[in-house]
């Protein structure tokens, strides 16, 4: 082999030694896949940032550019060697070796090109993978932002609902506190009223007991005097019996008359004492009622309730055609209240006339009359009440209806007058209570069509045995 051939072969070896060692594409691909897996795991485990993606892309581009420049340098050297081989400047003896070197260089060039193409393909795959990762990262960020916004919105909504619920509960607590304070005030007021009434009632009873005791002492003294008088006459009678028979015969008739007269006086005093005691006991005392009286207070309470169930309902149906329900209820309530006031006025006038007549004949004022006389006058008014009902009904109906009331409404007016008239001639009077408070008291009222803690309007008044006395008939009210 000539020296020039050796020189070229040495140059070829030098070129081969200068060429970078061929990298294993599969090894590069495996490394890239490992890196991809690591990046994917990192992306799934935590939220990747834009800075991390920029650094990753810059690193891959640097590696790709360095390897690309290295390949370009090797290709340039190989092409230069190939041109020198083709120029024919070499000697004939060196031609086989050059041909051999040319084949080697062409094979190496082919391998380098394939390696470049593989690397370019890997670079394209990595670029696509990077774009895909970028898309996944953006999608993940968008999803996380959406979830965060949704979570924040749900939390705000929950907080708002909890705040509203808290405000409602606080308002309810405040209302219950006010209601409790109001009930406490009502209880204290009721207790105070009951204590006052109890003291007044006890004082009145003590006064009555004292008066009865004094009256009893007077009657007892009178009875003792009469007994002494009787004993004195009895002694005289016994003395007469010891006289002569002639005198005895003459005095028998006179003594018998005196004894009979004294016995009649004693019996009269006893009857008078019984009447006075009875009058004192029953006068203005609602606790004692005549069970044979069909118009006693408890019976009137039942009739007042039947008036609401029957005549009031009929009048309500008749008037509902021309007015709304609440207005009709107001009119019917006004009728029963006005009828009670009308009967109270007529009852007082009736009593004044009876007492006035007694004043003319006795010469004593009402305050000077004995209690048994006043009680008799009250009983007299009550006994005549049944004979006055018709005239009072006609008077009130004309006064209230003014000619435009229907048949059922007039029947309701007349029934109101009848029941209220017998209530006002009682001793003491049975009273109706049409005063209401804001609080719905279930002990005083029944619900009309709606229940509630507050009173919307009154439908039917309550009934009491006497002023400030126990209730004998519940009223009716509309709740809200």
C-alpha positions as CSV (number, residue, x, y, z in Angstrom):
1,X,0.0,0.0,0.0
2,X,1.4,3.4,-0.9
3,X,2.1,6.1,1.6
4,X,-0.8,8.3,0.2
5,X,-3.2,5.5,0.8
6,X,-2.0,5.0,4.2
7,X,-2.3,8.7,4.8
8,X,-5.9,8.6,3.6
9,X,-6.7,5.6,5.6
10,X,-5.2,7.3,8.7
11,X,-7.3,10.4,7.9
12,X,-10.4,8.2,7.6
13,X,-9.6,6.6,11.0
14,X,-9.1,10.1,12.4
15,X,-12.4,11.2,11.0
16,X,-14.0,8.1,12.5
17,X,-12.4,8.8,15.8
18,X,-13.6,12.4,15.7
19,X,-17.2,11.4,14.9
20,X,-19.3,11.1,18.0
21,X,-20.3,7.7,19.0
22,X,-23.6,6.5,17.7
23,X,-26.3,6.8,20.4
24,X,-28.8,4.1,20.9
25,X,-32.2,5.5,19.7
26,X,-34.0,3.1,21.9
27,X,-32.0,4.2,24.9
28,X,-32.8,7.8,24.1
29,X,-36.4,6.9,23.6
30,X,-36.5,5.0,26.9
31,X,-34.9,7.9,28.7
32,X,-37.4,10.3,27.1
33,X,-40.3,7.9,28.1
34,X,-39.0,7.7,31.7
35,X,-38.8,11.5,31.8
36,X,-42.3,11.7,30.3
37,X,-43.6,9.2,33.0
38,X,-41.9,11.2,35.7
39,X,-43.3,14.5,34.3
40,X,-46.8,12.9,34.0
41,X,-46.6,11.6,37.6
42,X,-45.5,15.0,38.7
43,X,-48.3,16.6,36.8
44,X,-50.9,14.2,38.4
45,X,-49.5,14.5,41.9
46,X,-49.2,18.3,41.9
47,X,-50.2,21.2,39.8
48,X,-47.3,22.0,37.3
49,X,-46.4,25.6,36.8
50,X,-45.8,27.5,33.5
51,X,-42.2,28.1,34.6
52,X,-41.5,24.4,34.9
53,X,-42.9,23.7,31.4
54,X,-40.8,26.5,30.0
55,X,-37.6,25.1,31.6
56,X,-38.4,21.6,30.3
57,X,-38.9,22.9,26.8
58,X,-35.7,24.9,26.8
59,X,-33.7,21.9,28.0
60,X,-35.0,19.7,25.3
61,X,-34.3,22.3,22.6
62,X,-30.7,22.8,23.8
63,X,-30.1,19.0,23.7
64,X,-31.7,18.8,20.2
65,X,-29.7,21.7,18.8
66,X,-26.4,20.4,20.2
67,X,-26.9,16.9,18.7
68,X,-28.2,18.4,15.4
69,X,-25.0,20.6,15.1
70,X,-22.8,17.6,15.8
71,X,-24.5,15.6,13.1
72,X,-24.2,18.5,10.6
73,X,-20.4,18.6,11.4
74,X,-20.0,14.9,10.8
75,X,-22.0,15.0,7.6
76,X,-19.8,17.9,6.4
77,X,-16.6,16.1,7.1
78,X,-17.8,13.0,5.3
79,X,-19.0,14.9,2.3
80,X,-15.6,16.6,2.1
81,X,-13.8,13.3,2.2
82,X,-16.1,11.9,-0.5
83,X,-15.3,14.9,-2.8
84,X,-11.6,14.4,-2.4
85,X,-12.0,10.7,-3.2
86,X,-13.9,11.5,-6.3
87,X,-11.5,14.1,-7.7
88,X,-9.1,11.4,-8.8
89,X,-6.0,13.1,-7.4
90,X,-5.0,9.9,-5.8
91,X,-2.6,7.4,-7.5
92,X,-3.7,4.3,-9.2
93,X,-2.2,2.1,-6.6
94,X,-4.3,3.7,-3.9
95,X,-7.7,3.3,-5.7
96,X,-8.9,0.0,-4.1
97,X,-8.2,1.4,-0.7
98,X,-10.0,4.6,-1.5
99,X,-13.0,2.7,-2.9
100,X,-13.1,0.7,0.3
101,X,-12.9,3.9,2.4
102,X,-15.6,5.4,0.2
103,X,-17.9,2.6,0.9
104,X,-17.2,2.9,4.6
105,X,-17.8,6.6,4.5
106,X,-21.0,6.1,2.5
107,X,-22.2,3.5,5.0
108,X,-21.4,5.8,7.9
109,X,-23.1,8.7,6.2
110,X,-26.2,6.6,5.7
111,X,-26.1,5.6,9.4
112,X,-25.7,9.2,10.4
113,X,-28.6,10.3,8.2
114,X,-30.8,7.5,9.7
115,X,-29.7,8.6,13.1
116,X,-30.5,12.2,12.3
117,X,-33.9,11.2,10.9
118,X,-34.6,9.1,14.1
119,X,-33.6,11.9,16.3
120,X,-35.8,14.3,14.3
121,X,-38.7,11.9,14.7
122,X,-38.0,11.7,18.4
123,X,-37.8,15.5,18.5
124,X,-41.2,15.7,16.7
125,X,-42.7,13.1,19.1
126,X,-41.3,15.0,22.1
127,X,-42.7,18.3,20.7
128,X,-46.1,16.6,20.3
129,X,-45.9,15.1,23.7
130,X,-44.9,18.5,25.1
131,X,-48.0,20.1,23.4
132,X,-50.2,17.3,24.7
133,X,-48.7,17.8,28.2
134,X,-49.3,21.5,27.9
135,X,-52.9,20.9,26.8
136,X,-53.4,18.5,29.7
137,X,-51.9,21.0,32.1
138,X,-54.1,23.8,30.9
139,X,-57.1,21.4,31.0
140,X,-56.2,20.4,34.6
141,X,-55.7,24.0,35.6
142,X,-59.1,24.9,34.0
143,X,-60.7,22.0,35.8
144,X,-59.1,22.9,39.1
145,X,-60.1,26.6,38.7
146,X,-63.7,25.5,37.9
147,X,-63.8,23.2,40.8
148,X,-62.3,25.9,43.1
149,X,-64.9,28.4,41.8
150,X,-67.7,25.9,42.3
151,X,-66.4,25.0,45.7
152,X,-66.1,28.6,46.7
153,X,-69.6,29.3,45.3
154,X,-71.0,26.4,47.2
155,X,-69.3,27.5,50.4
156,X,-70.6,31.0,49.9
157,X,-74.1,29.7,49.3
158,X,-73.9,27.5,52.4
159,X,-72.5,30.4,54.5
160,X,-75.3,32.6,53.2
161,X,-78.0,30.0,53.9
162,X,-76.5,29.4,57.4
163,X,-76.5,33.2,58.0
164,X,-80.2,33.5,56.9
165,X,-81.1,30.5,59.1
166,X,-79.2,32.1,62.0
167,X,-81.1,35.3,61.5
168,X,-84.4,33.4,61.4
169,X,-83.6,31.5,64.6
170,X,-82.5,34.8,66.2
171,X,-85.7,36.5,65.2
172,X,-87.7,33.5,66.5
173,X,-85.8,33.6,69.7
174,X,-86.4,37.3,70.1
175,X,-90.2,36.8,69.4
176,X,-90.3,34.0,71.9
177,X,-88.5,36.1,74.5
178,X,-91.0,39.0,73.9
179,X,-93.9,36.5,74.1
180,X,-92.5,35.1,77.3
181,X,-92.0,38.6,78.8
182,X,-95.6,39.5,77.7
183,X,-97.0,36.3,79.2
184,X,-95.1,37.0,82.4
185,X,-96.5,40.5,82.5
186,X,-100.0,39.2,81.9
187,X,-99.6,36.5,84.6
188,X,-98.4,39.2,87.1
189,X,-101.3,41.5,86.1
190,X,-103.8,38.6,86.4
191,X,-102.3,37.6,89.8
192,X,-102.5,41.2,91.0
193,X,-106.1,41.5,89.7
194,X,-107.1,38.3,91.4
195,X,-105.5,39.4,94.7
196,X,-107.3,42.7,94.5
197,X,-110.6,41.0,93.7
198,X,-110.0,38.5,96.5
199,X,-109.3,41.2,99.0
200,X,-112.3,43.2,97.8
201,X,-114.5,40.1,98.0
202,X,-113.2,39.1,101.4
203,X,-113.7,42.7,102.6
204,X,-117.3,42.6,101.3
205,X,-118.0,39.3,102.8
206,X,-116.6,40.4,106.2
207,X,-118.8,43.5,106.0
208,X,-121.8,41.4,105.2
209,X,-121.0,38.9,107.9
210,X,-120.6,41.8,110.4
211,X,-123.9,43.3,109.3
212,X,-125.7,39.9,109.5
213,X,-124.1,39.4,112.9
214,X,-125.4,42.7,114.2
215,X,-128.8,42.1,112.7
216,X,-128.9,38.7,114.3
217,X,-127.9,40.2,117.6
218,X,-130.8,42.7,117.3
219,X,-133.3,39.9,116.4
220,X,-131.9,37.7,119.2
221,X,-132.3,40.5,121.6
222,X,-135.8,41.1,120.3
223,X,-136.6,37.4,120.6
224,X,-135.2,37.4,124.2
225,X,-137.4,40.3,125.1
226,X,-140.4,38.6,123.6
227,X,-139.5,35.4,125.5
228,X,-139.3,37.4,128.7
229,X,-142.6,39.0,127.9
230,X,-144.1,35.6,127.3
231,X,-142.6,34.2,130.6
232,X,-144.1,37.2,132.4
233,X,-147.5,36.6,130.9
234,X,-147.1,32.9,131.7
235,X,-146.4,33.8,135.4
236,X,-149.5,36.0,135.4
237,X,-151.5,33.2,133.9
238,X,-150.3,30.8,136.5
239,X,-151.2,33.3,139.2
240,X,-154.6,33.6,137.8
241,X,-155.2,29.9,137.9
242,X,-154.6,30.0,141.7
243,X,-157.4,32.6,142.2
244,X,-161.0,31.8,143.0
245,X,-163.0,29.8,140.5
246,X,-165.2,32.8,139.8
247,X,-162.3,34.9,139.0
248,X,-160.8,32.0,137.0
249,X,-163.8,31.8,134.7
250,X,-163.8,35.5,134.0
251,X,-160.1,35.5,133.2
252,X,-159.9,32.4,131.1
253,X,-161.0,34.1,127.9
254,X,-158.7,37.1,128.4
255,X,-155.6,35.0,129.1
256,X,-156.2,32.8,126.1
257,X,-156.4,35.8,123.9
258,X,-153.1,37.2,125.3
259,X,-151.3,33.9,124.9
260,X,-152.6,33.5,121.3
261,X,-151.5,37.1,120.5
262,X,-148.1,36.5,121.9
263,X,-147.6,33.3,120.0
264,X,-148.6,35.0,116.8
265,X,-146.1,37.8,117.5
266,X,-143.3,35.3,118.1
267,X,-144.1,33.4,114.9
268,X,-144.1,36.6,113.0
269,X,-140.8,37.6,114.4
270,X,-139.3,34.2,113.4
271,X,-140.7,34.6,109.8
272,X,-139.3,38.1,109.6
273,X,-135.9,36.9,110.9
274,X,-135.9,34.1,108.3
275,X,-136.8,36.5,105.5
276,X,-134.1,39.0,106.5
277,X,-131.5,36.2,106.7
278,X,-132.5,34.9,103.3
279,X,-132.4,38.3,101.7
280,X,-129.0,39.0,103.2
281,X,-127.7,35.7,101.9
282,X,-129.0,35.9,98.4
283,X,-128.8,39.6,97.7
284,X,-126.2,40.3,95.0
285,X,-124.8,36.8,95.5
286,X,-124.4,34.8,92.2
287,X,-123.2,31.8,94.0
288,X,-126.7,31.0,95.1
289,X,-129.0,30.2,92.2
290,X,-132.6,29.0,92.0
291,X,-132.3,25.7,90.2
292,X,-136.0,25.9,89.3
293,X,-135.5,29.2,87.4
294,X,-135.2,28.5,83.6
295,X,-133.4,31.8,83.2
296,X,-130.7,31.3,85.8
297,X,-127.1,32.4,84.8
298,X,-125.8,29.0,83.7
299,X,-128.9,28.4,81.5
300,X,-128.4,31.8,80.0
301,X,-124.8,30.9,79.1
302,X,-126.1,27.9,77.2
303,X,-128.7,30.0,75.4
304,X,-126.1,32.6,74.5
305,X,-124.0,29.8,72.9
306,X,-127.0,28.5,71.0
307,X,-127.7,32.0,69.8
308,X,-124.3,32.0,68.1
309,X,-124.7,28.5,66.7
310,X,-128.2,29.0,65.2
311,X,-129.6,32.6,64.7
312,X,-126.1,34.1,64.2
313,X,-125.3,31.5,61.5
314,X,-128.6,32.1,59.7
315,X,-128.1,35.9,59.7
316,X,-124.5,35.4,58.5
317,X,-125.8,33.4,55.4
318,X,-128.4,36.1,54.7
319,X,-126.0,39.1,54.9
320,X,-123.1,37.4,53.1
321,X,-124.8,38.0,49.7
322,X,-124.5,41.8,50.0
323,X,-121.2,42.2,52.0
324,X,-117.9,40.5,52.5
325,X,-117.5,38.1,55.4
326,X,-115.5,40.3,57.8
327,X,-117.9,43.2,57.4
328,X,-120.9,40.9,58.1
329,X,-119.1,39.6,61.3
330,X,-118.6,43.2,62.4
331,X,-122.3,44.0,61.9
332,X,-123.5,41.0,63.8
333,X,-121.1,41.6,66.7
334,X,-122.3,45.2,66.8
335,X,-125.9,44.0,67.1
336,X,-125.4,41.7,70.1
337,X,-123.3,44.4,71.9
338,X,-125.9,47.1,71.2
339,X,-128.7,44.8,72.3
340,X,-127.0,44.1,75.6
341,X,-126.4,47.9,76.2
342,X,-130.0,48.6,75.3
343,X,-131.3,45.9,77.8
344,X,-129.0,47.2,80.5
345,X,-130.4,50.7,80.1
346,X,-134.1,49.5,80.2
347,X,-133.4,47.2,83.2
348,X,-131.9,50.1,85.2
349,X,-134.9,52.3,84.2
350,X,-137.3,49.5,85.3
351,X,-135.5,49.2,88.7
352,X,-135.6,52.9,89.2
353,X,-139.3,53.1,88.6
354,X,-140.0,50.3,91.1
355,X,-137.9,51.9,93.8
356,X,-139.4,55.3,93.0
357,X,-142.9,53.9,93.6
358,X,-141.8,52.4,97.0
359,X,-140.3,55.8,97.9
360,X,-143.6,57.5,97.4
361,X,-145.5,55.1,99.5
362,X,-142.9,54.5,102.3
363,X,-141.5,58.0,102.5
364,X,-138.0,56.6,102.6
365,X,-135.2,56.9,100.0
366,X,-133.7,53.9,98.4
367,X,-130.6,54.2,100.6
368,X,-132.9,54.0,103.7
369,X,-134.9,51.0,102.6
370,X,-134.2,47.7,104.3
371,X,-132.3,45.2,102.3
372,X,-135.1,42.7,102.3
373,X,-137.3,45.4,100.6
374,X,-134.6,46.0,97.9
375,X,-134.2,42.3,97.4
376,X,-138.0,42.0,97.0
377,X,-138.0,44.8,94.4
378,X,-135.2,43.0,92.4
379,X,-137.2,39.8,92.5
380,X,-140.3,41.7,91.4
381,X,-138.4,43.1,88.4
382,X,-137.2,39.6,87.5
383,X,-140.7,38.1,87.8
384,X,-142.1,40.7,85.4
385,X,-139.2,40.4,82.9
386,X,-140.9,37.7,80.8
387,X,-143.8,40.0,80.2
388,X,-141.6,42.8,78.8
389,X,-139.6,40.8,76.3
390,X,-142.0,41.3,73.3
391,X,-142.2,45.1,73.6
392,X,-138.4,45.4,74.0
393,X,-137.8,43.2,70.9
394,X,-140.1,45.4,68.8
395,X,-138.5,48.6,70.1
396,X,-134.9,47.4,69.4
397,X,-135.7,45.9,66.0
398,X,-137.3,49.2,64.8
399,X,-134.4,51.2,66.2
400,X,-131.7,49.0,64.6
401,X,-133.1,47.6,61.4
402,X,-134.6,50.8,60.0
403,X,-136.8,48.8,57.6
404,X,-134.0,47.2,55.5
405,X,-133.1,44.1,57.6
406,X,-133.9,40.6,56.3
407,X,-136.2,38.1,58.0
408,X,-133.3,36.0,59.5
409,X,-131.4,39.2,60.6
410,X,-134.5,40.4,62.5
411,X,-134.9,37.0,64.1
412,X,-131.3,37.3,65.2
413,X,-132.0,40.8,66.7
414,X,-135.0,39.6,68.7
415,X,-133.1,36.6,70.1
416,X,-130.3,38.8,71.1
417,X,-132.7,41.1,73.0
418,X,-134.4,38.1,74.7
419,X,-131.2,36.6,76.0
420,X,-129.6,39.9,76.9
421,X,-132.8,41.1,78.7
422,X,-132.8,38.1,81.1
423,X,-129.0,38.5,81.7
424,X,-129.5,42.2,82.7
425,X,-132.3,41.4,85.3
426,X,-130.1,39.0,87.2
427,X,-128.7,40.0,90.6
428,X,-125.9,40.7,89.8
429,X,-126.1,41.2,86.1
430,X,-124.5,38.6,83.7
431,X,-122.0,40.6,81.6
432,X,-120.6,40.2,78.1
433,X,-116.9,40.9,77.4
434,X,-116.1,42.2,73.9
435,X,-112.6,43.6,74.8
436,X,-109.7,41.7,73.3
437,X,-105.9,41.9,73.5
438,X,-103.3,41.2,70.8
439,X,-102.5,37.8,72.4
440,X,-104.9,35.0,71.5
441,X,-106.0,33.6,74.9
442,X,-107.4,30.1,74.4
443,X,-108.9,30.1,77.8
444,X,-111.2,33.0,76.7
445,X,-111.8,32.4,73.0
446,X,-112.3,29.6,70.5
447,X,-110.8,29.9,67.0
448,X,-113.2,30.9,64.3
449,X,-111.6,29.5,61.1
450,X,-107.9,30.1,61.8
451,X,-105.6,29.6,64.8
452,X,-102.7,31.8,65.7
453,X,-100.8,33.4,68.6
454,X,-102.3,36.8,67.8
455,X,-105.9,38.0,67.5
456,X,-106.9,39.3,64.1
457,X,-110.5,40.3,65.0
458,X,-113.4,39.4,67.4
459,X,-116.3,37.3,66.2
460,X,-118.4,36.6,69.3
461,X,-118.0,38.0,72.9
462,X,-117.2,36.0,76.0
463,X,-119.8,35.7,78.8
464,X,-119.1,36.2,82.6
465,X,-121.2,35.3,85.6
466,X,-120.8,38.9,86.8
467,X,-118.5,41.9,86.4
468,X,-115.0,40.5,87.0
469,X,-116.4,37.0,87.7
470,X,-115.8,33.6,86.3
471,X,-116.5,32.8,82.6
472,X,-119.6,30.8,81.8
473,X,-119.2,31.0,78.0
474,X,-116.2,31.3,75.7
475,X,-116.0,33.9,72.9
476,X,-114.9,33.4,69.3
477,X,-112.0,35.2,67.6
478,X,-110.0,34.9,64.4
479,X,-106.3,34.1,64.9
480,X,-103.3,35.1,62.8
